[in-house]
Amino acid sequence: MTQIAPLDGQPEVALSALSASPEVVDHVAVARLYGEPLFAMPQDLYIPPDALEVFLEAFEGPLDLLLYLIRKQNFNILDIPMLSVTRQYLVYVEQIRKRNLELAAEYLLMAAMLIEIKSRMLLPPKKVADGEEAEDPRAELVRRLIEYEQMKLAAARLNAIPQFGRDFLKAEVFIEQALQPRFPDVHVADLADAWRDILKRAKLVQHHKISREELSVREHMSIVLKRLQGRKFVGFEDLFDPASGAPVLVVTFIAMLELAKETLIEITQAEAFAPIYVRLAYTPT
């Protein structure tokens, strides 16, 4: 992209203008050099010739400059006045050549092409067959300019389309989900079947010694909680001791129901007819 043109004037003029500034204004530094204040301009200050520059119209290349000159003056691109356009083009190229010869090489090539076209237009046209028009020396240049303008307009339209990251951002919402799976609730019928199975096992090892025993539901609630502490899942049958007798099993079962009612434990089952497990209730974090 060409953006450089020399500033009319000499470095000596800029130096004299800077030297004319007051050395000290209320003991305030006129400049800073590497963080150190300067209260007077150096007498041996050197300003390079390219230190002061102005920026002209920016162009992407020779075709861009040529198209700019044509559109700015409302010339017909199919009938380009080569003399006027070439003269203006050469003025701009001369400014570039003085400052940056490497950058001006591509522009100089186009300038040579314009001069060639102008020269061919001054020559008599070549003879062609009857009914055919003579070839216009500007035809190839016009074709390149039209194609370049079409690509430039298409690029401008694409750039006008909202782009992700430049004109808008994608909305993102973070939804925190529990890492622990939620097991389905246990059906009452499955719980009753499990309880009947416990009673059947208890009858196989029951004793016929009759004795009176006072059992506390609260005490067995504490026993069940102690058994569940430090363990992730405990099988439903493992919380009962068939050798302790039916009364103890009944109280233990009632204690479990009370704990479930107070949401201190959870009774879970992975699927229908699957083993039933008991665990301490908790709140996922």
Contacts in CASP RR format, 6 or more apart in sequence:
PFRMAT RR
TARGET T0000
AUTHOR 0000-0000-0000
METHOD contacts of the structure
MODEL  1
MTQIAPLDGQPEVALSALSASPEVVDHVAVARLYGEPLFAMPQDLYIPPD
ALEVFLEAFEGPLDLLLYLIRKQNFNILDIPMLSVTRQYLVYVEQIRKRN
LELAAEYLLMAAMLIEIKSRMLLPPKKVADGEEAEDPRAELVRRLIEYEQ
MKLAAARLNAIPQFGRDFLKAEVFIEQALQPRFPDVHVADLADAWRDILK
RAKLVQHHKISREELSVREHMSIVLKRLQGRKFVGFEDLFDPASGAPVLV
VTFIAMLELAKETLIEITQAEAFAPIYVRLAYTPT
1 58 0 8 1.000
1 59 0 8 1.000
1 60 0 8 1.000
1 61 0 8 1.000
2 58 0 8 1.000
2 59 0 8 1.000
2 61 0 8 1.000
2 65 0 8 1.000
2 96 0 8 1.000
2 103 0 8 1.000
2 107 0 8 1.000
3 55 0 8 1.000
3 56 0 8 1.000
3 58 0 8 1.000
4 53 0 8 1.000
4 55 0 8 1.000
4 96 0 8 1.000
4 99 0 8 1.000
4 100 0 8 1.000
4 103 0 8 1.000
5 53 0 8 1.000
5 54 0 8 1.000
5 55 0 8 1.000
5 56 0 8 1.000
5 95 0 8 1.000
5 96 0 8 1.000
5 99 0 8 1.000
6 49 0 8 1.000
6 50 0 8 1.000
6 53 0 8 1.000
6 95 0 8 1.000
6 98 0 8 1.000
6 99 0 8 1.000
7 52 0 8 1.000
7 53 0 8 1.000
7 54 0 8 1.000
11 47 0 8 1.000
11 48 0 8 1.000
11 49 0 8 1.000
11 51 0 8 1.000
11 52 0 8 1.000
14 47 0 8 1.000
14 51 0 8 1.000
14 52 0 8 1.000
15 45 0 8 1.000
15 47 0 8 1.000
18 41 0 8 1.000
18 45 0 8 1.000
19 41 0 8 1.000
19 43 0 8 1.000
19 45 0 8 1.000
21 30 0 8 1.000
21 41 0 8 1.000
22 30 0 8 1.000
23 30 0 8 1.000
23 39 0 8 1.000
23 40 0 8 1.000
23 41 0 8 1.000
24 30 0 8 1.000
24 39 0 8 1.000
24 40 0 8 1.000
27 39 0 8 1.000
29 37 0 8 1.000
29 38 0 8 1.000
29 39 0 8 1.000
30 38 0 8 1.000
30 39 0 8 1.000
30 40 0 8 1.000
30 41 0 8 1.000
31 37 0 8 1.000
31 38 0 8 1.000
31 41 0 8 1.000
32 38 0 8 1.000
50 99 0 8 1.000
56 95 0 8 1.000
57 68 0 8 1.000
59 65 0 8 1.000
59 68 0 8 1.000
61 106 0 8 1.000
61 107 0 8 1.000
62 106 0 8 1.000
62 107 0 8 1.000
62 109 0 8 1.000
62 110 0 8 1.000
63 110 0 8 1.000
63 144 0 8 1.000
63 145 0 8 1.000
63 148 0 8 1.000
64 148 0 8 1.000
64 152 0 8 1.000
65 89 0 8 1.000
65 92 0 8 1.000
65 107 0 8 1.000
66 85 0 8 1.000
66 89 0 8 1.000
66 110 0 8 1.000
66 114 0 8 1.000
66 145 0 8 1.000
67 145 0 8 1.000
67 148 0 8 1.000
67 149 0 8 1.000
67 152 0 8 1.000
69 75 0 8 1.000
69 85 0 8 1.000
69 88 0 8 1.000
69 89 0 8 1.000
70 77 0 8 1.000
70 80 0 8 1.000
70 85 0 8 1.000
70 145 0 8 1.000
73 84 0 8 1.000
75 81 0 8 1.000
75 84 0 8 1.000
75 85 0 8 1.000
77 142 0 8 1.000
77 145 0 8 1.000
77 146 0 8 1.000
77 149 0 8 1.000
78 142 0 8 1.000
80 138 0 8 1.000
80 141 0 8 1.000
80 142 0 8 1.000
82 114 0 8 1.000
82 117 0 8 1.000
82 118 0 8 1.000
82 121 0 8 1.000
82 138 0 8 1.000
83 118 0 8 1.000
85 114 0 8 1.000
86 111 0 8 1.000
86 114 0 8 1.000
86 115 0 8 1.000
86 118 0 8 1.000
89 110 0 8 1.000
89 111 0 8 1.000
89 114 0 8 1.000
90 111 0 8 1.000
92 107 0 8 1.000
93 104 0 8 1.000
93 107 0 8 1.000
93 108 0 8 1.000
93 111 0 8 1.000
96 103 0 8 1.000
96 104 0 8 1.000
96 107 0 8 1.000
97 104 0 8 1.000
97 107 0 8 1.000
97 108 0 8 1.000
113 141 0 8 1.000
114 141 0 8 1.000
116 137 0 8 1.000
117 137 0 8 1.000
117 138 0 8 1.000
117 141 0 8 1.000
120 137 0 8 1.000
121 137 0 8 1.000
121 138 0 8 1.000
125 134 0 8 1.000
125 135 0 8 1.000
126 134 0 8 1.000
126 135 0 8 1.000
128 134 0 8 1.000
128 135 0 8 1.000
136 142 0 8 1.000
162 168 0 8 1.000
164 170 0 8 1.000
178 284 0 8 1.000
179 284 0 8 1.000
180 284 0 8 1.000
183 268 0 8 1.000
183 269 0 8 1.000
183 270 0 8 1.000
184 268 0 8 1.000
184 269 0 8 1.000
184 270 0 8 1.000
184 271 0 8 1.000
185 268 0 8 1.000
185 269 0 8 1.000
186 267 0 8 1.000
186 268 0 8 1.000
186 269 0 8 1.000
186 276 0 8 1.000
187 272 0 8 1.000
190 269 0 8 1.000
190 272 0 8 1.000
190 273 0 8 1.000
190 276 0 8 1.000
191 267 0 8 1.000
191 276 0 8 1.000
194 236 0 8 1.000
194 237 0 8 1.000
194 276 0 8 1.000
195 253 0 8 1.000
197 237 0 8 1.000
198 237 0 8 1.000
198 240 0 8 1.000
198 242 0 8 1.000
198 249 0 8 1.000
198 253 0 8 1.000
199 246 0 8 1.000
199 249 0 8 1.000
201 242 0 8 1.000
202 240 0 8 1.000
202 242 0 8 1.000
202 245 0 8 1.000
202 246 0 8 1.000
202 249 0 8 1.000
203 246 0 8 1.000
204 242 0 8 1.000
205 242 0 8 1.000
205 243 0 8 1.000
205 245 0 8 1.000
206 245 0 8 1.000
206 246 0 8 1.000
207 245 0 8 1.000
213 247 0 8 1.000
215 247 0 8 1.000
215 248 0 8 1.000
215 251 0 8 1.000
216 251 0 8 1.000
217 251 0 8 1.000
217 254 0 8 1.000
217 255 0 8 1.000
217 258 0 8 1.000
218 255 0 8 1.000
220 248 0 8 1.000
220 251 0 8 1.000
220 252 0 8 1.000
220 254 0 8 1.000
220 255 0 8 1.000
221 255 0 8 1.000
221 258 0 8 1.000
221 259 0 8 1.000
223 252 0 8 1.000
223 255 0 8 1.000
224 239 0 8 1.000
224 252 0 8 1.000
224 255 0 8 1.000
224 256 0 8 1.000
224 259 0 8 1.000
224 265 0 8 1.000
224 278 0 8 1.000
225 259 0 8 1.000
225 264 0 8 1.000
225 265 0 8 1.000
225 280 0 8 1.000
227 234 0 8 1.000
227 239 0 8 1.000
228 234 0 8 1.000
228 265 0 8 1.000
228 278 0 8 1.000
228 279 0 8 1.000
228 280 0 8 1.000
229 280 0 8 1.000
231 279 0 8 1.000
232 279 0 8 1.000
233 268 0 8 1.000
233 277 0 8 1.000
233 278 0 8 1.000
233 279 0 8 1.000
234 277 0 8 1.000
234 278 0 8 1.000
234 279 0 8 1.000
235 275 0 8 1.000
235 276 0 8 1.000
235 277 0 8 1.000
235 278 0 8 1.000
236 267 0 8 1.000
236 275 0 8 1.000
236 276 0 8 1.000
236 277 0 8 1.000
236 278 0 8 1.000
239 252 0 8 1.000
239 256 0 8 1.000
239 278 0 8 1.000
240 249 0 8 1.000
240 252 0 8 1.000
240 253 0 8 1.000
241 248 0 8 1.000
241 249 0 8 1.000
242 249 0 8 1.000
256 265 0 8 1.000
256 267 0 8 1.000
256 278 0 8 1.000
259 265 0 8 1.000
260 266 0 8 1.000
260 267 0 8 1.000
263 281 0 8 1.000
264 280 0 8 1.000
264 281 0 8 1.000
265 278 0 8 1.000
265 279 0 8 1.000
265 280 0 8 1.000
265 281 0 8 1.000
266 278 0 8 1.000
266 279 0 8 1.000
266 280 0 8 1.000
266 281 0 8 1.000
267 276 0 8 1.000
267 277 0 8 1.000
267 278 0 8 1.000
268 276 0 8 1.000
268 277 0 8 1.000
268 278 0 8 1.000
268 279 0 8 1.000
269 275 0 8 1.000
269 276 0 8 1.000
269 277 0 8 1.000
END
